[in-house]
Amino acid sequence: MKLVRIKWLDSYGVGQNWSLVKDVVSSNLICVSVGYLAVDNDHVKVVVPHIALENAAIDHEEQGCGGMSIPTQSILELVELEPVDAIN
């Protein structure tokens, strides 16, 4: 799997209470996620920040935790990173 940094545009809630529509302020919330790209297709990218290497050796399959599903249309930038030596 590729190690990536993804910059993406998230939804942003502007409040729980009723307010005048003319007073609603919009805002872009830009987020950054780093992890292994587990799913990469036209609709979604799934980045998994935690990979269990010991379980992979026992079960012969990689296990991950904390996956984040990001709609592809929300991605502003995707950069492949160099993996650290301990993972190679």
C-alpha positions in Angstrom: 0.0 0.0 0.0 1.1 3.6 -0.7 1.7 5.9 2.2 0.0 9.2 1.4 -0.9 12.6 2.7 -4.4 13.8 1.6 -5.6 17.4 1.8 -9.4 17.4 1.6 -12.4 19.7 2.0 -14.8 18.7 4.8 -18.4 19.7 5.5 -18.8 22.3 8.2 -21.9 22.7 10.5 -22.6 26.3 11.3 -24.9 25.7 14.3 -27.6 23.8 16.0 -30.1 26.6 16.6 -32.5 28.3 14.2 -31.2 31.5 12.7 -31.9 33.8 9.8 -30.6 32.3 6.5 -29.1 35.7 5.6 -27.0 35.5 8.8 -25.6 32.0 8.1 -21.8 32.2 7.4 -20.3 29.6 5.2 -16.8 28.3 5.8 -14.5 25.8 4.2 -12.9 23.3 6.5 -9.7 22.0 5.0 -8.3 18.8 6.6 -5.2 16.8 6.2 -5.0 13.0 6.8 -1.9 10.7 6.6 -1.9 7.0 6.2 -1.9 4.0 3.9 -4.2 4.2 0.9 -6.3 1.1 1.3 -9.0 2.0 -1.3 -8.4 4.2 -4.4 -11.1 4.5 -6.9 -13.2 7.2 -8.8 -15.6 7.6 -5.9 -13.6 7.3 -2.7 -10.2 7.1 -1.1 -9.7 5.2 2.2 -6.7 6.1 4.2 -5.7 3.9 7.2 -3.3 5.5 9.6 -2.5 2.4 11.8 -1.2 -0.9 10.4 -0.5 -3.9 12.6 2.7 -5.5 11.2 2.9 -8.3 13.8 -0.6 -9.6 13.0 0.2 -9.5 9.3 3.1 -11.9 9.9 0.8 -14.3 11.9 -2.4 -14.0 9.9 -0.7 -13.4 6.5 -3.0 -10.4 6.0 -2.5 -6.8 6.9 -4.8 -5.4 9.6 -5.5 -1.7 10.0 -7.4 0.6 12.4 -8.8 4.1 12.1 -9.7 4.1 8.4 -11.1 7.4 7.0 -13.3 7.3 3.9 -12.9 10.5 1.9 -15.1 11.2 -1.2 -12.7 11.6 -4.2 -14.5 14.8 -5.3 -13.5 16.4 -1.9 -9.8 15.8 -2.4 -7.7 18.9 -3.0 -4.3 17.2 -3.0 -2.9 13.7 -2.7 0.8 13.2 -2.2 2.7 9.9 -2.0 5.1 9.8 0.9 8.3 7.8 1.4 7.6 5.0 4.0 9.8 4.9 7.0 12.6 2.2 7.1 10.9 0.3 10.0 7.9 -0.6 7.8 9.9 -1.8 4.8 
